[in-house]
Amino acid sequence: MEENITELASVINNPKTQIFFDSLIDSIAKILPKIAIRSLWVIFILIIMKPTVNMIVKTLRALLHKSKADPLLESFLASLVKTVVYIGFFFLIISGIGVQATSLVAILGTAGLAVGLALQGSLANLAGGVLILFFKPFLKGEFITASAGSGTVTAIHILYTTLTTPDNKRIIIPNGQLANGAVTNISREPERRVDLVISTSYDTPVEKAKAVLKRIAEENEKVLHEKGYTIRLNAHSASSLDYIFRVWAKTPDYWEVYFGLMETVIIEFNKEGIEIPYQKIDIYNK
């Protein structure tokens, strides 16, 4: 044990060892200030990153709102600018750590093919968002139907569009799917046709049924009377006569007119003694 201690002391007291330790201490003393400065810089960037992004996005939204830009364009640009600013902060952090931006770009360039393949879906969604903003198949607040579902358009981001369903669910649809698929815009036109099928028994005279339906349409204030009505016998079903009952209404009044007519038909048919048939079987005993 004493021999080991003696050997260790001789190694420490060796001039070469002392020179090594002195050189190491000098190197650490020179590096520490740089490490401290870089650490403070990275911490500073992390602290200001989110408030700066929020301020830039808020300013952009205010400018677009003041210029009365399309609300969907506003949400799309806000999402795009937010992403770009975060990427900028990422490069600032990388450079603060000490990695040269040119080296990082060279690495990304080398891996460009793999990155492109990995992000091809996202790039398609980005392009889809641009197409939607350019051709405007729907606007914010309009009700649309797509393969993924139906709902009111609430926002379009750089990669996806959000819809809110009538029962307050949120549907998130990739922009590429909306740009390349069939979309039914229900709110775009100011007027809509309300189509109903009303059934009566075979005992009800056709003219009487048509007259009652016409009176129901005329007495509904939300029906667009100037566009006329379509009331025609459509089918001789197994146990009923089926009438096509079509009227026009303003798009916001569609469901009010639909439900109002359905309720009024029951009330008026009962008053007029018109039977609304239901599934039944008549059995004759010979």
Secondary structure, DSSP 8 states (H G I E B T S, - for coil): -HHHHHHHHHHHTSHHHHHHHHHHHHHHHHHHHHHHHHHHHHHHHHHHHHHHHHHHHHHHHHHHHHTT--HHHHHHHHHHHHHHHHHHHHHHHHHHHT--HHHHHHHHHHTHHHHHHHTHHHHHHHHHHHHHHHH-SS-TT-EEEETTEEEEEEEE-SSEEEEE-TTS-EEEEEHHHHHHS--EESSSSSEEEEEEEEEE-TTS-HHHHHHHHHHHHHH-TTB-GGG--EEEEEEE-SS-EEEEEEEEEEGGGHHHHHHHHHHHHHHHHHHHT-----S-------
